Amino acid sequence: MTTSPGAKTVVRPLNNSAQQAKRQSGMKTRRFSLRSVLLWILLLLSAGLFLALAALPVGRFASAAISVGVVAAAFVLGRFARRFWHARTLTVLLLAFVTFRYFFWRLTGTLPPVDDPVNFIPGVTLFAAEALSFVLFLTSLFVIIDPLSREPSEPTGDPASWPSVDVYIPSYNEEPELLETTLAAAVCIDYPRDKLHVYLLDDGGTDQKLAHADPEQAAAAKLRRETLTALCERLQVTYMTRPRNEHAKAGNINHAFRKTSGDLVLILDADHVPTVGILKATVGFFQQDSGLFLVQTPHFFVNPDPVEYNLGTFERMPSENEMFYYSIQPGLDRWNGSFFCGSAAILRRAALEEVGGFSGDTVTEDCETALELHARGWRSVYLPRPLIAGLQPETFDSFIAQRSRWTQGMIQLFLLKNPLFKRGLSVSQRLCYLSTMLYWFFWFWRPIFLLSPLCYALFGLEIYRINLPDFACFVIPHVFAAAFLSQFLHGRMRWPLFSELYEYLQSFHVSRAALATLIRPRDPVFKVTAKGQSVEEDGFSPLATPFIVTTLLLAAGLAACAWRYSIFPEHRAAIVPVAVWCSLSFLLALGGLAVVYERKRVRRQERFTVDRAAVLKFEDGTSIDLTVADVSAGGVGLLVDPKWRELVSRPDQTPVLTIAATETEAATTTGVRFFRIEMRGGELAVGAGFAPRDRQDIVEMARFVFGNSVGWDIFLDRKRVAAPTFFGGLLFFATRVVPRLGHVLLALPGALRRILTFQAP
């Protein structure tokens, strides 16, 4: 194990200095003033009146008129939400009123009788799923009712007085090429050199792995340690490993934490490449508030996940994570409930020392650590500015493995450290953490919502007693109000049907991990998410079977609805709502089928469009002017005058590319190699891979590709196209799913044969 020359083991006594700093910075006390008591009484009385009005029994048509009027009023009032904060709150309350009315009607008028267990048991199960999602709805409204928007906070004063920062980059099995990019970018961070120390925390080359009983695994671990040690020496960063692989990522970070001494700690996943300004944008928050333990920033991804890739939405629609990072996290920040997301975050050492380092009782050590520190009175900040670029899982099975771990960790936290009973949290923080944890029970309600119409369609069970007039008076207004509310709160961050599709795609496989965790909450172990995997050819994922079966069942359900409608005319008022429900479920299932039919991944690294002047200099002294058209982590796309075709067609050369400086970025110089040449629009398009000559080239390459997040903001803003409020889901299905169905249907017979004969894909 190697450490930097100046590194030393630091064991600081746990004292009250941090608590004193928090008190001195104006932290609120737990005392209740008469004013606060009166305010709570007023809020409770208002809530009681609101619920009483929502539960008021009136006739069908009166209820429909109320709902339509409320939605119309909310629609008008919502136009003033950006100018008046109270308009936003009233709009949310009006739309929530419609959902409350639906829920009370659902409770009092649609459940099967207790003396009919065949209908009552599945009916109550469906209602329980709705009730759980309703609680999530309420807590989510609280979280995002008034999101906080922050701007970067640069450090002030003499740079010699700025806090020192340790950059931790935990690694387990990532390729050296990927680590080289992250390390090189970390070295480029704009911060005083004597205040910045970069550490690669390698859990793939531990002493335990070097002594593995399998000679091949031991040799691989030894080679990895030697390779990464040489890489770190070349980039002038510190390589650090440990004796044993204990407590997974939390244990790896804690080992480094005990051997370093920086005032702040920047955590970066191995595939999260930082911008040069990540510290300049965040350290100022810590200077302003001595009671601050965390500044979290968004996770920005340069590649599509399997859903985005297979549906072709990555550059056309906001990503799934944008609602969390640009809507929910700012909402949590309002209530001092924004939490650590494992990477792209800066934490204060003094706060971590108070709780003994990073928590490791669950597999989501990040949220658990934040929960412990919030409970001790520390504060957090969320800065909605992309300051890292990361990678997402590229295959459906690796995507499911990642989400299974997240689900397990949140269920562990819910069971072992439930925020409702955690001492030290404020009421708002309890609701924030509860909302976050409840979301990860979607695996329970999403399949129930999807498959419930089959109970009547296939078996004639009446688990949801409804007729056509009730459907029109209660269900349709609720659906429209929910769609409008989602659009109103999340704006351009989320399209209708997208969240439901993600939940459906995860539910079947995540549910196994979730149920195992509910039974044995201390059993789950941390599993590293595989990155860099690829799909070599078109075809169904090995995990596609439940989605194929579900689609066929729902198709059979639709056929059964049509049959019942023609045979039993006296039941048509009940059949129509079931058929509509089954149709929506079938559309969602088709979307899932289009995702699990995975497309071949041709491009290994995502490209970003740029437009930068550059000069290419050859070994014989020839220089040519050209334009850099796009860039990725592995190379650049160049536009060259066709007269230089012969010059750039020689594969045995390594010319030097110098990209011109701009007002915000310095010039960049690196060696390149040509690997593709073609004519495009009258110009010669040349694909070139980076061929760095030395450490300086590596550093400049990382700075050019990932150093400035201005282009990422532009990319994100370009994707944020608002969907139609009420028909966005159908538009999404028509433009993203339907074009894929031809390939899916052609491959379906072969997949069915494999399922029926129990063959592996």
Salt bridges, closest charged atoms under 4 A:
ASP116 OD2 - ARG465 NH2 3.94
GLU130 OE2 - ARG106 NE 2.47
ASP146 OD2 - ARG334 NE 3.22
GLU151 OE1 - ARG385 NH2 3.25
ASP166 OD1 - HIS197 ND1 3.92
ASP166 OD2 - ARG349 NH2 3.61
GLU180 OE2 - ARG234 NH2 2.95
ASP190 OD2 - LYS280 NZ 3.08
ASP202 OD1 - ARG224 NE 2.91
ASP203 OD2 - ARG242 NH2 2.70
ASP207 OD1 - ARG225 NH2 2.71
GLU246 OE2 - ARG244 NE 3.61
ASP269 OD1 - LYS249 NZ 2.83
ASP271 OD2 - LYS531 NZ 2.69
ASP289 OD1 - ARG379 NH2 2.57
GLU320 OE1 - ARG403 NH2 2.81
GLU322 OE2 - LYS719 NZ 3.92
GLU322 OE1 - ARG720 NE 2.56
ASP333 OD2 - ARG150 NE 2.58
GLU353 OE2 - ARG12 NE 3.40
GLU354 OE2 - LYS22 NZ 3.69
GLU354 OE2 - ARG376 NH1 3.65
ASP361 OD2 - LYS417 NZ 3.21
GLU365 OE2 - LYS249 NZ 3.97
GLU368 OE2 - LYS417 NZ 2.71
GLU372 OE2 - LYS417 NZ 2.83
GLU372 OE2 - LYS422 NZ 2.95
ASP470 OD1 - ARG60 NE 2.78
GLU503 OE1 - ARG446 NH2 2.81
ASP523 OD2 - ARG520 NE 3.94
GLU536 OE2 - ARG604 NH2 3.47
GLU665 OE2 - ARG612 NH1 3.51
GLU678 OE2 - ARG680 NH2 2.99
ASP697 OD2 - ARG693 NE 2.67
ASP717 OD1 - ARG492 NH2 2.87
